[in-house]
Amino acid sequence: MFGIFLITWREALEAALIVGILLTYLKKIGEAKNFRYIYYGVILAILASLLFAYFSNAVSLLFQGSREEIFHAAILFLAVGVLTYMVVWMHHNARELKGELQQKADEALAKNKVWALASLAFIGVFREGVETVLFLWGLLLDNGDLVSYYANIAGGFAGIGLAVFMAWLFFKGFGHIDLRIFFRITGVLLLFIAAGMLSTGVGKLIAADILPPIIDHVWNTSWLIDEHKIVGSVLSGILGYKARPSLMEMLSYFLYFPAVIIWLKSQRHDLAQ
């Protein structure tokens, strides 16, 4: 539940900030009459995200047996890749986001292409929607049925509600608040979640006899913290905890973090040039 709350909170906040930046800027330059195009883009993006979730679920039903394990592993790896890229990109580009959106809005108004405003809102919100679907897929595959259906829904709506409230506060006079701290903290937590997804994806490939476990169980701490109980499920959702990991799963989990650090440093070097 916490992982779902964290992902929906973060992704919904990013989407809400994009919409808020566009609306605030249009109001500032006297173009409030074009608000409706932003709303059109948001509504279409939400509908498109729901369709993406529906069709991705429908596709998953086509796979059974070992093919299902491979498909689930592919979903997990895709979620890990997108999640990692999103955290790295936001870490380096958050400052420029506002300026880029305002520049694109100016270009749309200068060319009298007001529907381009709708496309700006659509692209921003739909991107976050697709990411959310992928991440939630990954989390549910990672944790299985450890948390009830209703708890998952409650966590998702709580994250969205808090994100909208934070964005509203931000644009109602609290714009001086530095959201970079928020994105950095949640970014670190999301990287732990991604590492857990990666480890689970490797476990799926082991179950499909594609990868060797090397050692079946490096340790067994189920007597201390059971993954199928509350504490274990929370640790599994946040930190990717596994009571009986294979050596291959453990290596994939711990090697993920040095890879991300190298990526972050290489991005910083590219930006400095």
C-alpha positions in Angstrom: 0.0 0.0 0.0 2.8 2.5 0.9 4.6 1.9 -2.4 1.3 2.5 -4.3 0.7 5.7 -2.3 4.3 6.9 -2.9 4.1 6.3 -6.7 0.7 7.9 -7.2 1.6 10.8 -4.9 4.8 11.5 -6.9 3.4 11.0 -10.3 0.2 12.9 -9.7 2.1 15.8 -8.2 4.3 16.0 -11.3 1.2 16.0 -13.5 -0.6 18.6 -11.3 2.5 20.8 -11.4 2.6 20.7 -15.2 -1.1 21.7 -15.4 -0.7 24.3 -12.7 2.3 25.9 -14.4 0.4 26.1 -17.7 -2.8 27.6 -16.1 -0.8 30.1 -13.9 1.2 31.3 -16.9 -1.9 31.7 -19.1 -3.6 33.7 -16.4 -0.4 35.9 -15.9 -0.3 36.8 -19.6 -4.0 37.5 -19.9 -4.9 34.3 -21.7 -7.3 32.8 -19.1 -9.9 32.4 -21.9 -7.8 29.4 -23.1 -8.0 27.5 -19.9 -10.5 25.1 -21.5 -7.8 23.7 -23.8 -5.7 22.7 -20.9 -8.7 21.0 -19.3 -9.4 19.2 -22.6 -5.9 17.9 -22.7 -6.1 16.7 -19.1 -9.4 14.9 -19.6 -8.1 13.2 -22.7 -4.9 12.2 -21.0 -6.8 10.6 -18.1 -9.0 8.6 -20.5 -6.0 7.5 -22.5 -4.2 6.4 -19.4 -7.2 4.3 -18.3 -7.3 2.7 -21.8 -3.6 1.9 -21.6 -4.2 0.2 -18.2 -7.1 -1.7 -19.6 -5.3 -3.0 -22.7 -2.1 -3.8 -20.9 -4.1 -5.9 -18.5 -5.9 -7.6 -21.4 -2.6 -8.4 -23.1 -1.3 -10.0 -19.9 -4.2 -12.5 -19.9 -2.8 -13.9 -23.2 0.2 -15.3 -21.5 0.2 -18.5 -19.4 2.8 -20.8 -17.7 6.4 -20.0 -18.3 5.4 -17.3 -20.9 3.5 -15.5 -18.2 6.7 -15.4 -16.0 8.6 -14.0 -19.0 5.9 -11.4 -19.7 5.8 -10.4 -16.1 9.6 -10.1 -16.0 9.5 -7.9 -19.1 6.9 -5.6 -17.4 9.1 -5.4 -14.3 12.2 -4.6 -16.3 10.4 -1.9 -18.3 9.0 -0.4 -15.1 12.5 -0.4 -13.6 14.0 1.3 -16.7 11.3 4.0 -16.9 11.3 4.6 -13.2 15.1 5.0 -13.0 15.1 7.3 -16.1 12.3 9.4 -14.5 14.2 9.8 -11.3 17.5 10.7 -13.0 15.8 13.1 -15.5 13.9 14.9 -12.7 17.1 15.1 -10.6 18.8 17.1 -13.4 16.0 18.9 -15.2 13.4 19.9 -12.6 14.7 23.6 -12.6 14.1 24.0 -16.4 10.7 22.4 -16.5 8.8 25.6 -15.8 10.7 27.6 -18.4 10.3 25.0 -21.1 6.5 24.8 -20.6 6.1 28.6 -20.7 8.2 28.8 -23.9 6.1 26.1 -25.6 2.9 27.9 -24.5 4.2 31.2 -26.0 4.9 29.4 -29.3 1.4 27.9 -29.4 -0.2 31.3 -28.8 2.1 33.1 -31.2 1.1 30.7 -34.0 -2.6 30.9 -32.9 -2.5 27.1 -32.4 -4.5 27.0 -29.2 -5.0 23.2 -29.5 -1.2 23.0 -29.0 -2.0 24.0 -25.4 -4.2 21.0 -25.1 -1.4 18.8 -26.5 1.0 20.2 -23.9 -1.3 19.2 -21.1 -2.1 15.9 -22.7 1.5 14.9 -23.2 2.5 15.9 -19.7 -0.4 14.1 -17.9 -0.5 11.1 -20.2 3.3 10.5 -19.7 2.7 10.5 -15.9 -0.3 8.3 -16.4 1.6 5.7 -18.4 4.4 5.7 -15.9 2.0 5.2 -13.1 0.4 2.2 -14.8 3.8 0.6 -15.4 5.0 1.3 -11.8 1.8 -0.1 -10.3 2.0 -3.1 -12.5 5.6 -3.6 -11.3 4.6 -3.1 -7.6 1.7 -5.6 -7.8 3.8 -8.2 -9.5 6.5 -7.6 -6.9 4.2 -7.9 -3.9 1.5 -10.2 -5.2 -1.5 -10.2 -3.0 0.2 -9.1 0.2 -2.0 -6.1 0.5 -5.8 -6.2 0.1 -7.5 -4.8 -3.0 -9.2 -2.1 -1.1 -6.0 -1.0 0.7 -4.4 -0.7 -2.7 -7.2 1.5 -4.0 -7.2 3.6 -0.8 -3.4 4.1 -1.1 -3.7 5.2 -4.7 -6.5 7.7 -4.1 -4.7 9.0 -1.0 -1.6 9.7 -3.1 -3.5 11.5 -5.8 -5.5 13.5 -3.3 -2.4 14.6 -1.4 -0.6 15.5 -4.7 -3.5 17.7 -5.9 -3.7 19.4 -2.5 0.1 20.1 -2.5 0.0 21.5 -6.0 -3.0 23.7 -5.0 -1.0 25.1 -2.0 2.0 25.6 -4.2 0.1 27.8 -6.7 -1.9 29.6 -4.0 1.0 31.5 -2.4 3.5 28.8 -1.3 5.5 28.8 -4.5 8.6 29.6 -2.5 8.6 26.1 -1.1 11.5 24.1 -2.6 10.0 20.9 -4.1 13.4 19.7 -5.0 13.8 18.3 -1.5 10.5 16.4 -2.0 11.6 15.0 -5.3 15.0 13.9 -4.0 13.6 12.1 -1.0 10.9 10.3 -3.0 13.5 9.7 -5.7 15.7 7.7 -3.3 12.6 5.7 -2.1 11.6 5.0 -5.6 15.1 3.7 -6.4 14.7 1.2 -3.6 11.3 0.2 -5.0 12.9 -0.2 -8.5 15.7 -2.4 -7.1 13.1 -4.6 -5.6 11.2 -4.8 -8.9 14.5 -5.7 -10.7 15.2 -8.5 -8.2 11.6 -9.8 -8.6 12.0 -9.7 -12.4 15.2 -11.8 -12.1 13.2 -14.2 -9.9 10.6 -14.6 -12.6 13.3 -15.5 -15.2 14.8 -18.0 -12.7 11.3 -19.5 -12.3 11.1 -19.8 -16.1 14.5 -21.6 -16.2 16.1 -18.7 -18.2 18.5 -17.6 -15.5 20.3 -19.7 -12.9 19.7 -18.9 -9.3 23.5 -19.7 -8.6 22.5 -20.4 -5.0 18.9 -21.1 -4.3 18.6 -19.3 -1.0 21.4 -17.2 0.4 19.6 -16.8 3.7 16.2 -17.5 5.2 14.8 -14.8 7.5 11.1 -15.8 7.2 11.2 -16.9 10.8 12.0 -13.3 11.8 10.2 -11.2 9.1 7.6 -13.0 7.0 7.0 -11.4 3.6 3.3 -12.5 3.9 2.7 -10.5 7.1 2.3 -6.8 7.6 5.9 -5.8 8.5 7.4 -8.0 5.8 5.0 -6.7 3.1 5.8 -3.1 4.0 9.5 -3.8 3.8 9.0 -5.7 0.6 7.1 -2.8 -0.9 9.5 -0.1 0.1 12.9 -1.8 0.2 12.3 -4.9 -2.0 12.9 -7.2 1.1 12.9 -10.9 0.3 13.0 -13.5 3.1 14.7 -16.2 0.9 16.5 -14.6 -2.0 18.6 -16.5 -4.5 22.2 -15.2 -5.1 21.2 -14.0 -8.6 18.3 -12.0 -7.1 20.5 -10.6 -4.4 23.3 -9.6 -6.9 20.8 -7.9 -9.2 19.4 -5.9 -6.2 22.7 -4.6 -4.9 24.4 -4.0 -8.3 21.5 -1.8 -9.3 22.5 1.1 -7.0 26.1 1.5 -8.3 24.7 1.4 -11.9 22.3 4.3 -11.0 25.1 6.3 -9.3 27.3 5.9 -12.4 24.4 7.1 -14.6 23.8 10.1 -12.4 27.4 11.1 -12.5 27.6 10.7 -16.3 24.5 12.9 -16.7 26.1 15.5 -14.5 29.2 15.4 -16.6 27.2 15.8 -19.8 25.3 18.8 -18.5 28.6 20.5 -17.4 30.0 20.3 -21.0 
